[in-house]
């Protein structure tokens, strides 16, 4: 197991992502037989079957999923070794830093931070992916080594998976969004979407007898805002989403007992020590200390 090569790890990741030996071969510029040989070699070294082969391609087994995740983490650290070494020698922060965030967090938190990073560290190349804040969300992207840092809800709002470290940036209040011209918005249905609220804030919802019982589920918060502006309904939404409400939306404070959520970042202990991630974390924390 100690003699696994980076090229073998890249083959594992490619097969998992393409779900096909043929697709992995094409993406890596190899022959299919070479990919098959590499996978068999790694399976022999690790002592486990990593992919189920079938007419519909290759699908990672449970052992394969674990191996591919570890391979991604190892490859990420190997890929960063050059920029880390040069950075330590020359005092320069460079290379990619991959960020996963849900839409409103990316739009509300990242622009100013990335602007300052670009000015201070032109060799740093942030890559932002938008991930729905349901299920494993941004934290799952970091766990799977598809992102270096995730912007997400953190304790006490939401738990953080084992293997990750986190830090809270700030606590965000929920507000009421209603059509500006509605004489009695409480008569309108409640607009909701799957990413809205966690169990932490849902408890507050259940205690509010003034909230409309009729609900309309929509795709995401941007659609909710459009529908509120059109007079379709009302919504309880976090402040980030309502920072710049469209015309026709009236935002009302929900008082001292309003629900809140805690936003922060997650990463792995190893990635937290790399120069790009450390620099990004410092800027995130500084932005919310101002």
Helices and strands as residue ranges (DSSP letters): H 6-18, H 21-28, H 32-46, E 51-54, E 57-60, H 62-79, H 81-90, E 95-101, H 103-105, I 106-110, H 111-120, E 124-130, H 137-143, E 149-153, E 165-179, G 185-187, E 189-193, H 199-206, E 215-218, H 221-229, E 233-238, E 249-253, E 260-267, G 271-273, H 275-287
